Structures are given as structure tokens and as C-alpha cells.
């Protein structure tokens, strides 16, 4: 079948990111082998120029990949359901891709995290003229490269497997999963655990983020680096298992893709965007702490970046909490009962 223009744009962005990251990886290998900080001979200066070019290529790859992830979300959630028979939201589109869609999405998110970690190290390295973290940035880029290439390749497979001729079950899949797990009552214990872990974790993250804003890299940064990525899982689970029903006003409708629909205010974009920001900035705080140790020259830049990471985590957690909880509070105010 002819590919939708949005899918062609996605594949073009993926190809650009893959080419750029491979081009940047070549001087990164050279930096690991031949980097000599403080040297001023011709070979070292040439390597520094190549690393500057690699930094620019990597940043362009990060921008292309992030844009591609947004294009993927818009295509699956808002555009492709009209092309897949029986699809009402992104769940139907993922069904039409078979198992390839979910795997491709997870790999895309993993590649974004890997590139984001490299981008942080590279930015801190560029804050100093002596290249104190040049080799750390080179290692990060080399670690991210295979993840990006694998994710790009897997996305091609998912796009090519998209079946626009066979009808899909779409959200019936969600109800079938609920029925197989014992219905709504069978989910009470798991939902309660997710709700408790998400609420407690949010409070701890806001506190740790605020301390990180006011402190130098230390225990607060370590706490953010560990807790933020872990909190994303129960928070996302609580959103899907408990809180989404209040926005849909339908019991036991656990479909994350319906949150991206216009009738629900496309609130999925800021909700899941906030979760992604928590994971990225929380992980950044942990990386900052590791880089600052043993590199006194990076202390000032690391402190400034840690403050931004703390503010970003606090803001993203509060935004997520408001958007996720507001429909539940309105429901309770209107009816006097909670959905179970």
C-alpha cells in the first residue's frame, strides 16, 4: 500500500537520525583511543575539531529522533485510526501492526533516553574548554548508537507490517484483557498498589526535586536519579488502571491511546510527556552527580544543570498530578462516589 505522508516523514527522520549518529560515532571511537587532554599538537587539535562536529551531528540526531517520536505518537493516535478498519484509537493501529508496534515504541523510547543521556554529558563537556568529560561523552554516544539503529530498523518493520485491510478489535482488546484478568474486581489490589506507590512517589520526588534545586550534586541528585525513573512505572500504571476511567467516564476502560483523542482533550500528550520528562530529567540528575565526582572543573556547570533538572521534575510531577487527578475530583464532587 502507499505509505501515508506522515509515515514517510517518520521514516525520513529516523534515517536522518541514524546517519547522523553513525557519523558522530566515528570520531567518538577515535576519542576513546587517542584523546590526550591538555595536549596542543596537530593531531589533538584535529581530533577536537572532529569532536565538535560530532557534537553538532549528535544534537541534530537527538532533535530528529525526538521529533520522530512525536510524529509516531500523532500518527498512531490521531491519523492512522481512520485508515485501519475497526480502529477507534491507537489501540487498533497497534493491533494492525501485530506485535511489532509495541516493541517499536519501547525501542524508540529507549533510544530517546540513551540519546538524552549522551546529550546531557555532551552539554556539560561543552561548558568547559578543557574537554573534561569528552571521553565520557564519547562513551555515551557509542552506547546510544546501536540502540538508535535497532529502534530505527524496528520502526521500519512495524510500519511495513501495518495492515489497513483487515478489521481490528481496537478497544475490545482492552476489555478482553480485563476479563482475562478477572474483571474490574480482580484489579482492585493491583490498582490500589499502583495508586499508593504513585502518590507516595510523587510526594518524595517533589521533595527531592526541591532539595536538588537548592543543593549541590549530592544525595538529592542520587535520589532523583534512582526514584524518578522508577516512579514513572507506577504513575503510568495508576493513570491507565485507575484515573483514566474518570476522564472516559466508563468503568474499567484501561486504554492509554484514547487519552490522545480530541474528545478527551488530547490530554495524553501532556500526561505522557510529563512522565517522559520526569524520566529524562531524573536520570539526568543521577548522571550529573556521577560526572561531578572527580571533575572539579564541572562543578559549577553541574550545579546549574542540577537546578534545572530539579525544577523540571517538580513541574512535571505537579502537571501530571493535576491533569490526572482533576477528572477524578470533578467526578466525586458531582456524584459523591468513586469509580472502582
Helices and strands as residue ranges (DSSP letters): H 5-34, H 42-74, I 75-79, G 80-82, H 90-96, H 100-126, H 134-161, H 172-180, G 185-187, H 188-214, H 219-238, I 239-243, H 244-248, G 257-260, G 262-264, H 267-292, G 296-298, H 299-335
